[in-house]
Amino acid sequence: MNPIAEYAMVALLLTGGFFSLVGAIGLARLPDFYTRLHGPTKATTVGIGAIVIASMVFFGSRGEGLEISELLITVFLFITAPISANFLAKAAMHMGIVPFEETRGNTWDQ
Amino acid sequence: MMTFALQITIGMVIIAAILNVYRLIKGPDAPDRVLALDTLYINTIGLIVLLGISLGTRMYLEGALLIAVMGFIGTVALAKYLKRGSVIE
């Protein structure tokens, strides 16, 4: 395996694992639903996108020709993550879930 | 070096999936559980792709693509149900 491709793949894999772990820790530890929505929709999406692109680098460097199914997965994840986050936030606002105390009210006009 | 990084990444994604299951069980409201399911299918895509890398085959990528599409549809349907009380009006 080409050493440049190997270094790029190791960097992408470690970045992906780190970001998906950060997203899951944010989902598990943040105080209310609206802050919890930040972790999975941004950090986990970047993490899994990096892992899938590492797979593309791996199979592309073996000389079998480049295929685009990994790129399709990444683009689909990046398109659909904000849409599902928007739907979930609207559902939570419709159900009347109260925010965490420190994010309540209009704190910008004081 | 690549095998070691692959093992570390598989461990990190498995810990992330366990934290998602914790939020799925504990979550105080229904949207928390739907969000945990959403994150769980995204992490499952990562695990399937890592399995494909470690076995050296491209066979599992179609499964990952199918899980991406079906998981998005499921999340949208559940959010719609939570908001309106029915999926298709």
N, CA and C atoms of all chains as a GROMACS GRO file, in nm:
protein
  597
    1MET      N    1   0.084  -0.120   0.000
    1MET     CA    2   0.000   0.000   0.000
    1MET      C    3   0.087   0.124   0.000
    2ASN      N    4   0.047   0.222  -0.078
    2ASN     CA    5   0.121   0.348  -0.091
    2ASN      C    6   0.130   0.418   0.045
    3PRO      N    7   0.253   0.461   0.088
    3PRO     CA    8   0.264   0.522   0.223
    3PRO      C    9   0.185   0.651   0.239
    4ILE      N   10   0.174   0.732   0.133
    4ILE     CA   11   0.095   0.856   0.145
    4ILE      C   12  -0.052   0.823   0.167
    5ALA      N   13  -0.100   0.724   0.092
    5ALA     CA   14  -0.240   0.682   0.111
    5ALA      C   15  -0.261   0.624   0.249
    6GLU      N   16  -0.159   0.553   0.301
    6GLU     CA   17  -0.173   0.494   0.434
    6GLU      C   18  -0.179   0.602   0.541
    7TYR      N   19  -0.090   0.704   0.531
    7TYR     CA   20  -0.095   0.814   0.628
    7TYR      C   21  -0.228   0.888   0.621
    8ALA      N   22  -0.275   0.915   0.500
    8ALA     CA   23  -0.403   0.986   0.485
    8ALA      C   24  -0.516   0.904   0.543
    9MET      N   25  -0.509   0.772   0.522
    9MET     CA   26  -0.617   0.688   0.573
    9MET      C   27  -0.616   0.681   0.725
   10VAL      N   28  -0.494   0.672   0.784
   10VAL     CA   29  -0.486   0.669   0.931
   10VAL      C   30  -0.538   0.800   0.990
   11ALA      N   31  -0.500   0.914   0.928
   11ALA     CA   32  -0.548   1.043   0.978
   11ALA      C   33  -0.700   1.054   0.969
   12LEU      N   34  -0.756   1.008   0.855
   12LEU     CA   35  -0.902   1.015   0.840
   12LEU      C   36  -0.973   0.923   0.938
   13LEU      N   37  -0.916   0.805   0.961
   13LEU     CA   38  -0.980   0.711   1.054
   13LEU      C   39  -0.980   0.767   1.196
   14LEU      N   40  -0.864   0.820   1.240
   14LEU     CA   41  -0.858   0.870   1.378
   14LEU      C   42  -0.946   0.994   1.394
   15THR      N   43  -0.949   1.082   1.292
   15THR     CA   44  -1.040   1.197   1.298
   15THR      C   45  -1.185   1.152   1.310
   16GLY      N   46  -1.221   1.052   1.228
   16GLY     CA   47  -1.359   1.005   1.230
   16GLY      C   48  -1.398   0.943   1.363
   17GLY      N   49  -1.310   0.860   1.419
   17GLY     CA   50  -1.341   0.801   1.549
   17GLY      C   51  -1.351   0.904   1.658
   18PHE      N   52  -1.260   1.003   1.657
   18PHE     CA   53  -1.264   1.109   1.759
   18PHE      C   54  -1.393   1.188   1.750
   19PHE      N   55  -1.432   1.229   1.628
   19PHE     CA   56  -1.551   1.313   1.617
   19PHE      C   57  -1.679   1.236   1.650
   20SER      N   58  -1.685   1.108   1.611
   20SER     CA   59  -1.808   1.035   1.646
   20SER      C   60  -1.815   1.012   1.797
   21LEU      N   61  -1.699   0.992   1.862
   21LEU     CA   62  -1.700   0.978   2.008
   21LEU      C   63  -1.741   1.108   2.076
   22VAL      N   64  -1.692   1.222   2.024
   22VAL     CA   65  -1.731   1.352   2.081
   22VAL      C   66  -1.881   1.375   2.067
   23GLY      N   67  -1.937   1.339   1.949
   23GLY     CA   68  -2.080   1.354   1.930
   23GLY      C   69  -2.160   1.269   2.026
   24ALA      N   70  -2.115   1.146   2.050
   24ALA     CA   71  -2.190   1.059   2.141
   24ALA      C   72  -2.178   1.107   2.285
   25ILE      N   73  -2.060   1.160   2.324
   25ILE     CA   74  -2.046   1.213   2.460
   25ILE      C   75  -2.135   1.335   2.478
   26GLY      N   76  -2.143   1.419   2.373
   26GLY     CA   77  -2.234   1.533   2.379
   26GLY      C   78  -2.379   1.489   2.391
   27LEU      N   79  -2.416   1.383   2.319
   27LEU     CA   80  -2.553   1.332   2.329
   27LEU      C   81  -2.580   1.278   2.469
   28ALA      N   82  -2.480   1.219   2.531
   28ALA     CA   83  -2.505   1.156   2.661
   28ALA      C   84  -2.499   1.254   2.776
   29ARG      N   85  -2.424   1.363   2.764
   29ARG     CA   86  -2.398   1.445   2.882
   29ARG      C   87  -2.461   1.583   2.884
   30LEU      N   88  -2.505   1.638   2.770
   30LEU     CA   89  -2.555   1.775   2.771
   30LEU      C   90  -2.692   1.783   2.840
   31PRO      N   91  -2.730   1.899   2.894
   31PRO     CA   92  -2.842   1.903   2.988
   31PRO      C   93  -2.981   1.890   2.931
   32ASP      N   94  -3.016   1.948   2.816
   32ASP     CA   95  -3.153   1.934   2.768
   32ASP      C   96  -3.155   1.899   2.621
   33PHE      N   97  -3.278   1.883   2.566
   33PHE     CA   98  -3.287   1.828   2.430
   33PHE      C   99  -3.227   1.921   2.326
   34TYR      N  100  -3.249   2.052   2.341
   34TYR     CA  101  -3.203   2.144   2.236
   34TYR      C  102  -3.052   2.154   2.231
   35THR      N  103  -2.985   2.143   2.346
   35THR     CA  104  -2.839   2.139   2.340
   35THR      C  105  -2.789   2.002   2.298
   36ARG      N  106  -2.864   1.897   2.334
   36ARG     CA  107  -2.824   1.763   2.295
   36ARG      C  108  -2.831   1.743   2.143
   37LEU      N  109  -2.915   1.822   2.077
   37LEU     CA  110  -2.928   1.810   1.932
   37LEU      C  111  -2.799   1.850   1.859
   38HIS      N  112  -2.712   1.929   1.926
   38HIS     CA  113  -2.591   1.975   1.858
   38HIS      C  114  -2.490   1.864   1.833
   39GLY      N  115  -2.474   1.773   1.930
   39GLY     CA  116  -2.369   1.673   1.918
   39GLY      C  117  -2.384   1.582   1.798
   40PRO      N  118  -2.495   1.506   1.790
   40PRO     CA  119  -2.508   1.411   1.679
   40PRO      C  120  -2.517   1.477   1.542
   41THR      N  121  -2.583   1.593   1.532
   41THR     CA  122  -2.605   1.645   1.399
   41THR      C  123  -2.481   1.707   1.338
   42LYS      N  124  -2.384   1.748   1.418
   42LYS     CA  125  -2.264   1.806   1.357
   42LYS      C  126  -2.144   1.715   1.374
   43ALA      N  127  -2.111   1.679   1.499
   43ALA     CA  128  -1.987   1.606   1.521
   43ALA      C  129  -1.995   1.464   1.464
   44THR      N  130  -2.107   1.395   1.490
   44THR     CA  131  -2.115   1.257   1.441
   44THR      C  132  -2.119   1.251   1.289
   45THR      N  133  -2.184   1.350   1.226
   45THR     CA  134  -2.189   1.349   1.080
   45THR      C  135  -2.050   1.364   1.020
   46VAL      N  136  -1.971   1.457   1.074
   46VAL     CA  137  -1.834   1.474   1.024
   46VAL      C  138  -1.751   1.348   1.050
   47GLY      N  139  -1.771   1.285   1.167
   47GLY     CA  140  -1.692   1.166   1.200
   47GLY      C  141  -1.719   1.052   1.106
   48ILE      N  142  -1.848   1.024   1.083
   48ILE     CA  143  -1.879   0.911   0.996
   48ILE      C  144  -1.843   0.943   0.851
   49GLY      N  145  -1.856   1.071   0.811
   49GLY     CA  146  -1.811   1.110   0.677
   49GLY      C  147  -1.662   1.085   0.659
   50ALA      N  148  -1.582   1.117   0.762
   50ALA     CA  149  -1.437   1.093   0.753
   50ALA      C  150  -1.407   0.944   0.745
   51ILE      N  151  -1.481   0.861   0.821
   51ILE     CA  152  -1.456   0.716   0.816
   51ILE      C  153  -1.489   0.661   0.677
   52VAL      N  154  -1.601   0.708   0.620
   52VAL     CA  155  -1.641   0.657   0.488
   52VAL      C  156  -1.542   0.702   0.381
   53ILE      N  157  -1.488   0.825   0.394
   53ILE     CA  158  -1.388   0.870   0.296
   53ILE      C  159  -1.257   0.794   0.314
   54ALA      N  160  -1.225   0.753   0.441
   54ALA     CA  161  -1.108   0.666   0.462
   54ALA      C  162  -1.125   0.534   0.390
   55SER      N  163  -1.248   0.483   0.391
   55SER     CA  164  -1.274   0.360   0.315
   55SER      C  165  -1.252   0.380   0.166
   56MET      N  166  -1.293   0.500   0.116
   56MET     CA  167  -1.272   0.528  -0.025
   56MET      C  168  -1.124   0.536  -0.059
   57VAL      N  169  -1.044   0.598   0.031
   57VAL     CA  170  -0.899   0.605   0.009
   57VAL      C  171  -0.839   0.466   0.010
   58PHE      N  172  -0.884   0.381   0.102
   58PHE     CA  173  -0.830   0.244   0.112
   58PHE      C  174  -0.856   0.163  -0.013
   59PHE      N  175  -0.984   0.159  -0.057
   59PHE     CA  176  -1.013   0.077  -0.174
   59PHE      C  177  -0.962   0.142  -0.302
   60GLY      N  178  -0.948   0.275  -0.303
   60GLY     CA  179  -0.894   0.340  -0.422
   60GLY      C  180  -0.745   0.316  -0.437
   61SER      N  181  -0.670   0.300  -0.323
   61SER     CA  182  -0.525   0.283  -0.331
   61SER      C  183  -0.488   0.138  -0.360
   62ARG      N  184  -0.584   0.046  -0.364
   62ARG     CA  185  -0.549  -0.091  -0.398
   62ARG      C  186  -0.546  -0.117  -0.547
   63GLY      N  187  -0.574  -0.010  -0.625
   63GLY     CA  188  -0.562  -0.024  -0.769
   63GLY      C  189  -0.679  -0.092  -0.835
   64GLU      N  190  -0.796  -0.092  -0.770
   64GLU     CA  191  -0.913  -0.152  -0.833
   64GLU      C  192  -0.999  -0.049  -0.903
   65GLY      N  193  -0.949   0.074  -0.911
   65GLY     CA  194  -1.030   0.180  -0.970
   65GLY      C  195  -1.120   0.243  -0.866
   66LEU      N  196  -1.154   0.370  -0.892
   66LEU     CA  197  -1.229   0.446  -0.794
   66LEU      C  198  -1.378   0.424  -0.815
   67GLU      N  199  -1.447   0.398  -0.707
   67GLU     CA  200  -1.594   0.390  -0.717
   67GLU      C  201  -1.655   0.499  -0.631
   68ILE      N  202  -1.781   0.531  -0.659
   68ILE     CA  203  -1.838   0.649  -0.595
   68ILE      C  204  -1.944   0.613  -0.492
   69SER      N  205  -1.958   0.486  -0.455
   69SER     CA  206  -2.066   0.454  -0.362
   69SER      C  207  -2.038   0.512  -0.223
   70GLU      N  208  -1.908   0.519  -0.181
   70GLU     CA  209  -1.876   0.583  -0.053
   70GLU      C  210  -1.909   0.732  -0.056
   71LEU      N  211  -1.875   0.794  -0.168
   71LEU     CA  212  -1.903   0.938  -0.181
   71LEU      C  213  -2.054   0.962  -0.177
   72LEU      N  214  -2.130   0.866  -0.232
   72LEU     CA  215  -2.276   0.875  -0.229
   72LEU      C  216  -2.327   0.870  -0.084
   73ILE      N  217  -2.270   0.778  -0.004
   73ILE     CA  218  -2.311   0.768   0.137
   73ILE      C  219  -2.281   0.898   0.210
   74THR      N  220  -2.157   0.953   0.187
   74THR     CA  221  -2.118   1.076   0.256
   74THR      C  222  -2.208   1.193   0.220
   75VAL      N  223  -2.233   1.209   0.090
   75VAL     CA  224  -2.317   1.321   0.046
   75VAL      C  225  -2.458   1.305   0.100
   76PHE      N  226  -2.509   1.181   0.101
   76PHE     CA  227  -2.644   1.159   0.153
   76PHE      C  228  -2.651   1.191   0.301
   77LEU      N  229  -2.548   1.149   0.378
   77LEU     CA  230  -2.548   1.181   0.522
   77LEU      C  231  -2.542   1.331   0.543
   78PHE      N  232  -2.456   1.400   0.467
   78PHE     CA  233  -2.441   1.545   0.487
   78PHE      C  234  -2.567   1.620   0.446
   79ILE      N  235  -2.644   1.566   0.351
   79ILE     CA  236  -2.768   1.634   0.313
   79ILE      C  237  -2.876   1.608   0.416
   80THR      N  238  -2.888   1.482   0.463
   80THR     CA  239  -3.004   1.447   0.544
   80THR      C  240  -2.990   1.482   0.691
   81ALA      N  241  -2.870   1.499   0.744
   81ALA     CA  242  -2.855   1.528   0.888
   81ALA      C  243  -2.922   1.660   0.928
   82PRO      N  244  -2.905   1.773   0.858
   82PRO     CA  245  -2.974   1.896   0.899
   82PRO      C  246  -3.126   1.886   0.885
   83ILE      N  247  -3.174   1.806   0.785
   83ILE     CA  248  -3.319   1.795   0.767
   83ILE      C  249  -3.381   1.722   0.885
   84SER      N  250  -3.320   1.610   0.926
   84SER     CA  251  -3.379   1.536   1.038
   84SER      C  252  -3.366   1.615   1.167
   85ALA      N  253  -3.256   1.693   1.183
   85ALA     CA  254  -3.242   1.777   1.302
   85ALA      C  255  -3.350   1.884   1.307
   86ASN      N  256  -3.379   1.942   1.191
   86ASN     CA  257  -3.485   2.044   1.185
   86ASN      C  258  -3.621   1.984   1.220
   87PHE      N  259  -3.651   1.864   1.167
   87PHE     CA  260  -3.778   1.799   1.199
   87PHE      C  261  -3.788   1.769   1.348
   88LEU      N  262  -3.677   1.720   1.407
   88LEU     CA  263  -3.682   1.683   1.549
   88LEU      C  264  -3.697   1.806   1.637
   89ALA      N  265  -3.629   1.917   1.601
   89ALA     CA  266  -3.642   2.039   1.681
   89ALA      C  267  -3.784   2.093   1.673
   90LYS      N  268  -3.846   2.086   1.552
   90LYS     CA  269  -3.984   2.132   1.540
   90LYS      C  270  -4.078   2.043   1.620
   91ALA      N  271  -4.055   1.913   1.619
   91ALA     CA  272  -4.140   1.822   1.698
   91ALA      C  273  -4.126   1.851   1.847
   92ALA      N  274  -4.002   1.877   1.892
   92ALA     CA  275  -3.982   1.905   2.035
   92ALA      C  276  -4.047   2.037   2.075
   93MET      N  277  -4.038   2.139   1.988
   93MET     CA  278  -4.104   2.266   2.019
   93MET      C  279  -4.255   2.249   2.020
   94HIS      N  280  -4.306   2.165   1.930
   94HIS     CA  281  -4.451   2.141   1.926
   94HIS      C  282  -4.498   2.067   2.050
   95MET      N  283  -4.415   1.974   2.101
   95MET     CA  284  -4.452   1.901   2.222
   95MET      C  285  -4.435   1.984   2.348
   96GLY      N  286  -4.370   2.102   2.337
   96GLY     CA  287  -4.356   2.189   2.452
   96GLY      C  288  -4.251   2.147   2.551
   97ILE      N  289  -4.139   2.094   2.503
   97ILE     CA  290  -4.030   2.058   2.593
   97ILE      C  291  -3.959   2.185   2.638
   98VAL      N  292  -3.947   2.205   2.770
   98VAL     CA  293  -3.889   2.329   2.820
   98VAL      C  294  -3.737   2.322   2.812
   99PRO      N  295  -3.673   2.434   2.772
   99PRO     CA  296  -3.526   2.435   2.767
   99PRO      C  297  -3.465   2.439   2.906
  100PHE      N  298  -3.336   2.415   2.907
  100PHE     CA  299  -3.251   2.430   3.026
  100PHE      C  300  -3.262   2.573   3.080
  101GLU      N  301  -3.250   2.593   3.214
  101GLU     CA  302  -3.275   2.726   3.273
  101GLU      C  303  -3.188   2.836   3.212
  102GLU      N  304  -3.060   2.805   3.188
  102GLU     CA  305  -2.969   2.911   3.143
  102GLU      C  306  -2.989   2.948   2.997
  103THR      N  307  -3.069   2.875   2.923
  103THR     CA  308  -3.095   2.914   2.784
  103THR      C  309  -3.238   2.961   2.765
  104ARG      N  310  -3.310   2.988   2.874
  104ARG     CA  311  -3.447   3.035   2.861
  104ARG      C  312  -3.453   3.186   2.845
  105GLY      N  313  -3.560   3.238   2.784
  105GLY     CA  314  -3.581   3.381   2.776
  105GLY      C  315  -3.494   3.448   2.671
  106ASN      N  316  -3.512   3.580   2.656
  106ASN     CA  317  -3.436   3.656   2.559
  106ASN      C  318  -3.316   3.718   2.629
  107THR      N  319  -3.208   3.643   2.636
  107THR     CA  320  -3.094   3.694   2.712
  107THR      C  321  -3.018   3.802   2.637
  108TRP      N  322  -3.054   3.824   2.507
  108TRP     CA  323  -2.976   3.924   2.432
  108TRP      C  324  -3.024   4.066   2.459
  109ASP      N  325  -3.149   4.089   2.504
  109ASP     CA  326  -3.188   4.226   2.537
  109ASP      C  327  -3.192   4.244   2.689
  110GLN      N  328  -3.085   4.298   2.742
  110GLN     CA  329  -3.078   4.321   2.886
  110GLN      C  330  -3.034   4.463   2.915
  111MET      N  331   0.062  -0.013   1.112
  111MET     CA  332   0.008   0.112   1.166
  111MET      C  333  -0.139   0.126   1.131
  112MET      N  334  -0.174   0.080   1.007
  112MET     CA  335  -0.313   0.094   0.966
  112MET      C  336  -0.405   0.003   1.046
  113THR      N  337  -0.356  -0.119   1.078
  113THR     CA  338  -0.438  -0.212   1.155
  113THR      C  339  -0.463  -0.158   1.295
  114PHE      N  340  -0.359  -0.097   1.353
  114PHE     CA  341  -0.373  -0.039   1.488
  114PHE      C  342  -0.474   0.076   1.488
  115ALA      N  343  -0.464   0.165   1.388
  115ALA     CA  344  -0.559   0.277   1.380
  115ALA      C  345  -0.701   0.227   1.357
  116LEU      N  346  -0.712   0.118   1.280
  116LEU     CA  347  -0.844   0.059   1.255
  116LEU      C  348  -0.904   0.006   1.384
  117GLN      N  349  -0.819  -0.061   1.466
  117GLN     CA  350  -0.871  -0.115   1.593
  117GLN      C  351  -0.912  -0.003   1.687
  118ILE      N  352  -0.830   0.105   1.693
  118ILE     CA  353  -0.865   0.219   1.781
  118ILE      C  354  -0.997   0.281   1.736
  119THR      N  355  -1.013   0.297   1.603
  119THR     CA  356  -1.136   0.359   1.552
  119THR      C  357  -1.258   0.273   1.579
  120ILE      N  358  -1.243   0.140   1.563
  120ILE     CA  359  -1.356   0.049   1.593
  120ILE      C  360  -1.393   0.060   1.740
  121GLY      N  361  -1.293   0.069   1.829
  121GLY     CA  362  -1.322   0.085   1.972
  121GLY      C  363  -1.396   0.214   2.001
  122MET      N  364  -1.350   0.325   1.937
  122MET     CA  365  -1.416   0.455   1.960
  122MET      C  366  -1.560   0.452   1.913
  123VAL      N  367  -1.587   0.395   1.795
  123VAL     CA  368  -1.724   0.394   1.743
  123VAL      C  369  -1.812   0.303   1.828
  124ILE      N  370  -1.755   0.194   1.882
  124ILE     CA  371  -1.835   0.106   1.969
  124ILE      C  372  -1.869   0.178   2.099
  125ILE      N  373  -1.773   0.254   2.155
  125ILE     CA  374  -1.805   0.331   2.278
  125ILE      C  375  -1.913   0.435   2.247
  126ALA      N  376  -1.906   0.498   2.129
  126ALA     CA  377  -2.008   0.596   2.090
  126ALA      C  378  -2.145   0.530   2.080
  127ALA      N  379  -2.151   0.407   2.024
  127ALA     CA  380  -2.279   0.337   2.013
  127ALA      C  381  -2.334   0.301   2.150
  128ILE      N  382  -2.244   0.264   2.243
  128ILE     CA  383  -2.290   0.232   2.379
  128ILE      C  384  -2.347   0.356   2.448
  129LEU      N  385  -2.282   0.473   2.427
  129LEU     CA  386  -2.336   0.597   2.485
  129LEU      C  387  -2.471   0.631   2.422
  130ASN      N  388  -2.489   0.602   2.292
  130ASN     CA  389  -2.619   0.627   2.230
  130ASN      C  390  -2.726   0.537   2.289
  131VAL      N  391  -2.691   0.411   2.317
  131VAL     CA  392  -2.789   0.320   2.377
  131VAL      C  393  -2.825   0.367   2.518
  132TYR      N  394  -2.726   0.423   2.590
  132TYR     CA  395  -2.754   0.479   2.722
  132TYR      C  396  -2.857   0.592   2.711
  133ARG      N  397  -2.840   0.681   2.613
  133ARG     CA  398  -2.937   0.790   2.597
  133ARG      C  399  -3.070   0.737   2.548
  134LEU      N  400  -3.069   0.631   2.468
  134LEU     CA  401  -3.194   0.571   2.420
  134LEU      C  402  -3.274   0.513   2.535
  135ILE      N  403  -3.207   0.452   2.632
  135ILE     CA  404  -3.279   0.394   2.746
  135ILE      C  405  -3.321   0.502   2.844
  136LYS      N  406  -3.232   0.598   2.872
  136LYS     CA  407  -3.256   0.694   2.979
  136LYS      C  408  -3.346   0.809   2.938
  137GLY      N  409  -3.329   0.854   2.810
  137GLY     CA  410  -3.388   0.975   2.757
  137GLY      C  411  -3.520   1.017   2.818
  138PRO      N  412  -3.533   1.137   2.874
  138PRO     CA  413  -3.655   1.170   2.946
  138PRO      C  414  -3.777   1.184   2.856
  139ASP      N  415  -3.761   1.231   2.732
  139ASP     CA  416  -3.877   1.252   2.646
  139ASP      C  417  -3.863   1.170   2.518
  140ALA      N  418  -3.971   1.168   2.441
  140ALA     CA  419  -3.969   1.091   2.317
  140ALA      C  420  -3.870   1.145   2.214
  141PRO      N  421  -3.856   1.278   2.191
  141PRO     CA  422  -3.758   1.324   2.092
  141PRO      C  423  -3.614   1.286   2.125
  142ASP      N  424  -3.584   1.273   2.257
  142ASP     CA  425  -3.449   1.228   2.293
  142ASP      C  426  -3.424   1.086   2.242
  143ARG      N  427  -3.526   1.002   2.255
  143ARG     CA  428  -3.508   0.864   2.209
  143ARG      C  429  -3.497   0.858   2.058
  144VAL      N  430  -3.576   0.940   1.988
  144VAL     CA  431  -3.566   0.941   1.841
  144VAL      C  432  -3.429   0.990   1.797
  145LEU      N  433  -3.378   1.092   1.867
  145LEU     CA  434  -3.244   1.144   1.834
  145LEU      C  435  -3.137   1.039   1.861
  146ALA      N  436  -3.152   0.962   1.971
  146ALA     CA  437  -3.056   0.856   1.999
  146ALA      C  438  -3.061   0.748   1.893
  147LEU      N  439  -3.181   0.714   1.844
  147LEU     CA  440  -3.191   0.615   1.736
  147LEU      C  441  -3.125   0.666   1.608
  148ASP      N  442  -3.145   0.796   1.578
  148ASP     CA  443  -3.084   0.857   1.461
  148ASP      C  444  -2.931   0.847   1.466
  149THR      N  445  -2.874   0.884   1.583
  149THR     CA  446  -2.729   0.876   1.599
  149THR      C  447  -2.681   0.732   1.595
  150LEU      N  448  -2.764   0.639   1.647
  150LEU     CA  449  -2.724   0.499   1.649
  150LEU      C  450  -2.715   0.442   1.507
  151TYR      N  451  -2.808   0.481   1.418
  151TYR     CA  452  -2.794   0.426   1.281
  151TYR      C  453  -2.677   0.490   1.209
  152ILE      N  454  -2.646   0.616   1.240
  152ILE     CA  455  -2.529   0.675   1.175
  152ILE      C  456  -2.400   0.606   1.221
  153ASN      N  457  -2.393   0.574   1.352
  153ASN     CA  458  -2.276   0.501   1.401
  153ASN      C  459  -2.270   0.359   1.345
  154THR      N  460  -2.387   0.300   1.319
  154THR     CA  461  -2.388   0.167   1.260
  154THR      C  462  -2.332   0.168   1.118
  155ILE      N  463  -2.361   0.275   1.043
  155ILE     CA  464  -2.300   0.290   0.910
  155ILE      C  465  -2.147   0.290   0.922
  156GLY      N  466  -2.097   0.365   1.022
  156GLY     CA  467  -1.952   0.368   1.044
  156GLY      C  468  -1.896   0.231   1.076
  157LEU      N  469  -1.966   0.155   1.161
  157LEU     CA  470  -1.917   0.022   1.198
  157LEU      C  471  -1.918  -0.073   1.078
  158ILE      N  472  -2.022  -0.062   0.994
  158ILE     CA  473  -2.028  -0.151   0.876
  158ILE      C  474  -1.914  -0.119   0.780
  159VAL      N  475  -1.887   0.012   0.761
  159VAL     CA  476  -1.778   0.050   0.671
  159VAL      C  477  -1.643   0.004   0.727
  160LEU      N  478  -1.625   0.014   0.861
  160LEU     CA  479  -1.500  -0.032   0.921
  160LEU      C  480  -1.486  -0.184   0.909
  161LEU      N  481  -1.599  -0.256   0.920
  161LEU     CA  482  -1.595  -0.402   0.898
  161LEU      C  483  -1.552  -0.434   0.756
  162GLY      N  484  -1.605  -0.356   0.660
  162GLY     CA  485  -1.567  -0.378   0.520
  162GLY      C  486  -1.420  -0.350   0.498
  163ILE      N  487  -1.364  -0.246   0.564
  163ILE     CA  488  -1.220  -0.218   0.549
  163ILE      C  489  -1.138  -0.332   0.608
  164SER      N  490  -1.176  -0.379   0.728
  164SER     CA  491  -1.092  -0.478   0.795
  164SER      C  492  -1.103  -0.614   0.726
  165LEU      N  493  -1.214  -0.644   0.658
  165LEU     CA  494  -1.221  -0.769   0.583
  165LEU      C  495  -1.170  -0.753   0.440
  166GLY      N  496  -1.151  -0.627   0.396
  166GLY     CA  497  -1.097  -0.604   0.262
  166GLY      C  498  -1.196  -0.628   0.150
  167THR      N  499  -1.322  -0.613   0.175
  167THR     CA  500  -1.422  -0.634   0.070
  167THR      C  501  -1.515  -0.515   0.061
  168ARG      N  502  -1.565  -0.490  -0.060
  168ARG     CA  503  -1.658  -0.378  -0.080
  168ARG      C  504  -1.803  -0.420  -0.069
  169MET      N  505  -1.828  -0.544  -0.028
  169MET     CA  506  -1.962  -0.600  -0.038
  169MET      C  507  -2.060  -0.530   0.056
  170TYR      N  508  -2.008  -0.474   0.168
  170TYR     CA  509  -2.097  -0.423   0.271
  170TYR      C  510  -2.142  -0.280   0.246
  171LEU      N  511  -2.087  -0.215   0.142
  171LEU     CA  512  -2.118  -0.073   0.123
  171LEU      C  513  -2.262  -0.052   0.079
  172GLU      N  514  -2.317  -0.147   0.004
  172GLU     CA  515  -2.458  -0.134  -0.036
  172GLU      C  516  -2.548  -0.142   0.088
  173GLY      N  517  -2.511  -0.227   0.182
  173GLY     CA  518  -2.587  -0.233   0.307
  173GLY      C  519  -2.580  -0.102   0.382
  174ALA      N  520  -2.462  -0.039   0.384
  174ALA     CA  521  -2.448   0.090   0.453
  174ALA      C  522  -2.534   0.196   0.385
  175LEU      N  523  -2.538   0.197   0.252
  175LEU     CA  524  -2.618   0.295   0.180
  175LEU      C  525  -2.767   0.274   0.207
  176LEU      N  526  -2.807   0.146   0.213
  176LEU     CA  527  -2.948   0.114   0.242
  176LEU      C  528  -2.986   0.159   0.382
  177ILE      N  529  -2.895   0.138   0.479
  177ILE     CA  530  -2.924   0.181   0.617
  177ILE      C  531  -2.934   0.333   0.623
  178ALA      N  532  -2.850   0.405   0.545
  178ALA     CA  533  -2.856   0.551   0.545
  178ALA      C  534  -2.992   0.599   0.495
  179VAL      N  535  -3.038   0.543   0.383
  179VAL     CA  536  -3.167   0.588   0.326
  179VAL      C  537  -3.282   0.553   0.419
  180MET      N  538  -3.288   0.426   0.463
  180MET     CA  539  -3.401   0.382   0.546
  180MET      C  540  -3.402   0.450   0.683
  181GLY      N  541  -3.282   0.476   0.739
  181GLY     CA  542  -3.276   0.544   0.868
  181GLY      C  543  -3.327   0.686   0.859
  182PHE      N  544  -3.292   0.755   0.750
  182PHE     CA  545  -3.344   0.892   0.733
  182PHE      C  546  -3.496   0.892   0.722
  183ILE      N  547  -3.550   0.797   0.643
  183ILE     CA  548  -3.696   0.792   0.628
  183ILE      C  549  -3.761   0.761   0.762
  184GLY      N  550  -3.702   0.670   0.840
  184GLY     CA  551  -3.758   0.636   0.970
  184GLY      C  552  -3.757   0.754   1.066
  185THR      N  553  -3.644   0.830   1.067
  185THR     CA  554  -3.637   0.946   1.156
  185THR      C  555  -3.741   1.050   1.119
  186VAL      N  556  -3.756   1.076   0.987
  186VAL     CA  557  -3.855   1.175   0.945
  186VAL      C  558  -3.996   1.130   0.980
  187ALA      N  559  -4.025   0.998   0.963
  187ALA     CA  560  -4.159   0.949   0.996
  187ALA      C  561  -4.186   0.961   1.145
  188LEU      N  562  -4.085   0.928   1.229
  188LEU     CA  563  -4.106   0.937   1.374
  188LEU      C  564  -4.123   1.081   1.419
  189ALA      N  565  -4.045   1.173   1.360
  189ALA     CA  566  -4.059   1.314   1.398
  189ALA      C  567  -4.194   1.369   1.355
  190LYS      N  568  -4.239   1.325   1.238
  190LYS     CA  569  -4.371   1.367   1.189
  190LYS      C  570  -4.481   1.313   1.281
  191TYR      N  571  -4.463   1.189   1.328
  191TYR     CA  572  -4.562   1.131   1.418
  191TYR      C  573  -4.565   1.205   1.551
  192LEU      N  574  -4.446   1.243   1.601
  192LEU     CA  575  -4.442   1.315   1.729
  192LEU      C  576  -4.506   1.452   1.715
  193LYS      N  577  -4.492   1.512   1.596
  193LYS     CA  578  -4.541   1.648   1.580
  193LYS      C  579  -4.692   1.651   1.552
  194ARG      N  580  -4.739   1.562   1.465
  194ARG     CA  581  -4.876   1.569   1.418
  194ARG      C  582  -4.968   1.464   1.478
  195GLY      N  583  -4.912   1.353   1.526
  195GLY     CA  584  -4.996   1.244   1.574
  195GLY      C  585  -5.027   1.142   1.468
  196SER      N  586  -4.984   1.167   1.342
  196SER     CA  587  -4.999   1.066   1.238
  196SER      C  588  -4.888   1.087   1.137
  197VAL      N  589  -4.852   0.980   1.066
  197VAL     CA  590  -4.738   0.991   0.975
  197VAL      C  591  -4.782   1.051   0.842
  198ILE      N  592  -4.890   0.997   0.784
  198ILE     CA  593  -4.940   1.049   0.657
  198ILE      C  594  -5.081   1.103   0.682
  199GLU      N  595  -5.100   1.230   0.652
  199GLU     CA  596  -5.230   1.290   0.682
  199GLU      C  597  -5.317   1.287   0.558
   0.00000   0.00000   0.00000
